[in-house]
Amino acid sequence: MIALAVERYDLLGYLREHGATPTQTGEWALTCPICGKEKLIVNETKKTWHCWVCQSFEVRATPTGPRRVVVAGAGGLLDLIQLLDRCDRRRAVEMVLAAGITSKDLMEITDTRWKSTGAGSEMEPSPIPPPPGWVSIDQPLPYMRQRGISMDDVRRLGIFWCALGQYANRLCFPVWEDGRLLYWQARAMWAEIPGQKYVKALNPPKTPGAAVSSDLLMGLHHARSFDRVVITEGPIDAIHVGPDAVAAFGKALSPMQLRRLWRAGVRALDLMLDHDARSDMVAYAPVLAPLFDLRLIYLPWGDPGEWKHEDLVQLRRQAVPVEPQSKLRRV
């Protein structure tokens, strides 16, 4: 999401506010806050900058051999905002996101991406097969009891598990749309053993036309029928919240996921990320609020998957509404 916001950011307007002057086509000069000289050059197209006086380099080893890289006095848009506004990274992110992404922008950008990848303007990824050795679940597994996953959850979300092969002894959390399997994440049903390589979650093999986790939301096919949809990070988080929750498979909401929410008719969101992602929630609020009726739900500790459903219901009653900075962006 931040990459999209950077792409749409009005850098020219920002530079003019800071007294920048054009030097040549696409480049602007500013007085550098570090050295005090008018040697800070910004490339409007690339949204990058460097100071002829302050920049320094270092030779670093890379897989392709030694490489000379800039280590100071240069950077991207967020670095520039931190430098000129004398703020921290979080504030810089908030400023860029607050510039806004409209629902129209969202549709146009995602359409362009899918057309360029051959997926078509309807952004329908290809269905994928379940993993080898998959088995339907007809009774609760020990891991399900341990993590608070019921048979009702299995039936509602179409959860299955693997008995053999590469994904053996893993519970698979799938993404279904119109009866088509578009993605699944296979979670290990055993605890980490010290000294042994442990991979908690495995994804499907990458195939042409198939979706990746950041394109989809687990449970959207069911949650879309509710007035508000809760966004969580992981599958078990969404299960503990309830049938009106979806899993984003991470802290960030991509433009593709936002578009899928819009296409599904979702207009009200409750953002409930893990306790350690509080700053991420605050940073994303300015870009989500103009698009959705947004509320933030802060966890005092842990992640939703560690809480009981009834306690999460109580937390939702304490949700913090977020007012959009401009109603005009919801187009």
N, C-alpha and C positions, 0 to 999 in steps of 0.2 A: 504493500500500500504506500509506503513512503516513497518508493521509486516512482510510482504514478503521480504522487503529489509533487515531487520534484520536477517531473516532466511538465506539469501543468502550471508551475509556479511563475508568477509575473516577476521575473528577475529584473527586467528593464525598469519597471515601476519602483522596485526596491532600490536599485542603483541610483535612480534619480533622487529618491528621498535622502540618500546619503551623499548627494552632491557629486556624483561621478560625471566625468566628461568623456565624450567619445574621442578615441585616438585614431582609429581606423575602423573599417567595416567590421562590425560584430565584436569590437573590443572597447572596453571602458577603463579609464584610469581613476584611481582613488588615492587619497593620502593614507598610507599604511599606519595603523595605530601602533605598530611595534617600533618601526624605525623613524616614523614621522615624516617620511618623504613620499612624494607623489609617484611611487614606483609600483603600486599594487595594480595589477592588470587583471581584468575579468573578461572571460570569453562568454559572450551572451548565449551563443548556440550550445556550447558544451557544458555551460554552467560550472565552469572551473575557474580558478584564480591562481596567481602566483605573484610574489613580490620579488623584483629583481635584486633587491638588497638582502632580504631576509631568507630567501630560499637556500636550502643546503641539501646536499646529496650524500648518499652512502651506497657502497657496493655490497650487494647481498647475493648469496648463493640461491639459485633457483633450479628447478628440474632441467632447464635448458641451458644452464651455465650462469656465470656471474652477470648481474644486472645492476645498472645504476638507477637508483630510485630516489625520489624526493622524500626527505624525512621531516622537513620543516619549511614554513614560509610558503605553502601551497596547499591546495585541496579542492574539495567540491563545494556545493551550495551550503550544506549544513555547517561546514568549517568556516565558510565566509560569514554566515550569520552569527556564529559564535564569536568570531573575531570583531566584527563591526558593532554588534549589539552588546558585546561583553557579557554573554550569557552562557549557560551550560548546554550540553547536548540535548537534554530533554526539552528545554525551552525552544531551542532551534527547531526540533521536530514538531512541536506544537504550532509554531509560527507557520511552518510549511504546510502542515495538514489543515490549519485554519484557513488557508487560501481557498480551500473548498474544491470538491469534485461533485459536479451535479449528476443527477441520474441520467441525463442526456449524454454527458461526457462518458459515463460508465458504459452505456450501450454502444456508443460509437467506437470507443477504444477496444472493448472486448470483441466486437464484431470484426474489427480490423485484424486483431490477433488471430482469431479463428480462421478467417479467410486466408491469411498468410500461411497457416499451417495445413491448409487443405481440409479443415473440418467443416467449412461452410458457415454461413451467417447464423444458422440456428444453433451453433455451438453444441452440437450433439456428439459427444465422444463415442467411440466404438465400445460395444459391450465386451467384456472379457470373461474367460472361463474361470470357474473356481479353482483353487490350487489342487494339485494332485493329492489324492488320499483324503479328500474332504468327506465329512460325515455329518448328516443332520443330527440334531440334538433332540432326543425324545424323553430325557430325564435330566434333572440338574446335575452338573458336574461339580466335583469338590471345589474347583477354582471359582465357579459361579457362586457357590454358597459363601466362599471367602470374600468375594468382591461385591456381594449384594446384587447379583444379576438373577432375575427370576425367569421362569418359563414364559411369562407374559412378555418380558423384554425380548426373549429369543424369537417368539412368534411375531411380535410387532416389527422388529428390526431385521428379521431373517438371519440371525446369527447362526454360524455353524462352526465346526472344529475340524482339525486334521488329525488323522490317526497314523498316517504313514508319510514318508518322503521328507523333503526339505523342511516342510512346515509342521512336522509331527509334534503333537502335544501342544498345539497353539490354538487359541480361540480366535476366530476370524470375525471381525466387525465389518460388515459390508455396507456399501452404498448402493441402494437400489433406486431406479427411476423407471416408472412405467413397466415394472416387472423385469427390467434389464439390470444385470450386475455390471456396474461401471468401475468399481474399485473395492478393495478390501485391505484391511490391516490385520496382520496375524500377531497376536500378543502371546508371549510365552506364559504357560500355565505352571511354571516352576520358579522357585526363588533363585536369586543369583548365588552361585557357588564360588567362594573365594578361590582365586587362582585359575579359574576357568573363564574362557571367553564367553561373554554373555551379551546377547543382543535382545533387548526387550521386545522390539517390534520389527517385523519384516513386511515389506511392501510387495506388491505383484511385480513380476518382470516387466520391464518397459517394452511396450510394443507400439508400432505406428498407429496414431489415431486414438490411443487410449488416454484416459485422463490421469492426472496425478493428484495427490492429496489436496493440494492448494486450489484445485478446480472445483471441489465438491464439499458437501456438508452431509455427514451421516445423520439420518433421521428426518431430513427435510420433507420427504414424501408424506410423513405423518404429521410432523410439527406444523406444517403450513396451514392446517385446519384450525389452529388456535389464534386468538386475537393477538397474543404476544409470543415471540419466539426467543428462547434463551440461547445465547451463544456460549459454548464451553470449549475448552481446549481438546480434551480427549474423549473417547467413546464411553468410558466408565463414568466420567464426569457427567455426561449428558444423561446416562441411564439413571444416575442417582437424583438428578434434578427432576426428571419426569418426561412424559411423552411430548411435551411442548419444547423440548430442548434438542439442539443439534450439536454435533462435534465438528470443529473446524480443523482438527488434526494439527493444532499449533496455536500460538498466541496471536498471529496476524490474520486478518481477513483480507484475502486477495480481491482484486477487482472482479475476477470470475465468480468468486463466492458471493460477492455483493450482488452481482447481476442475477445469479440463480435465486437469491432471496427475492429480488424484485419480480422476476418472472413467475415465482411461486405465489406472488400476491402478498408477501410479507411487508408490512409497513411499520411494525412496532417491535423493537428489540430490547432485551435485557442482556447486557454484557456481563458475564460472570466468569472471569478468568481465575487462575490460581492466585493464591495470596502473594506470591513473589512477582506477579505481573501487574500489580496495581499501577505502576508508572506507565505501562503499556496501555492500560485502559484509559488513563487520563490523556495520553498522547493521541489515541485514536478517536476520542470523543468528538473533536472539532470536525472531523471529516464524516463521521457517521450521523451526527445529529441533524444536519440539513437533509439527509436522505431518509431517516427513520425517526419515529417517536422513540427516543433513546433513554434508557435508564442504566445506571451503573450499579452493580452489586459487589460490594467489597467483602471478601472473606477474611475473618480475623486470623486465620491460620490455614495451612494446607491447601488442598484442592477439593473441588466438589465431590470427587470420588471417595474422599475420606469422611464425608459427612452423611448423616441420615437424611432421608428425603424430607421428613417433617421439619427438621432444623433448617434445611435450605428454603423451605416454604416460608419460615419465619424471617429469614434473611431477605427474601424477596420483598417482604412487606416494608423493609427499610431501604428499598432501592432509592438511589439518588437520580432524579430527573435531570436531563441535560438539555438546555435550551439552545437551539441553533442560533448562530450569529446572524444568519440571514435566511428568512423564509423563502427568498427568491431563488435559492439554489436548488430547491426541490422542484424540478421541472418534469 
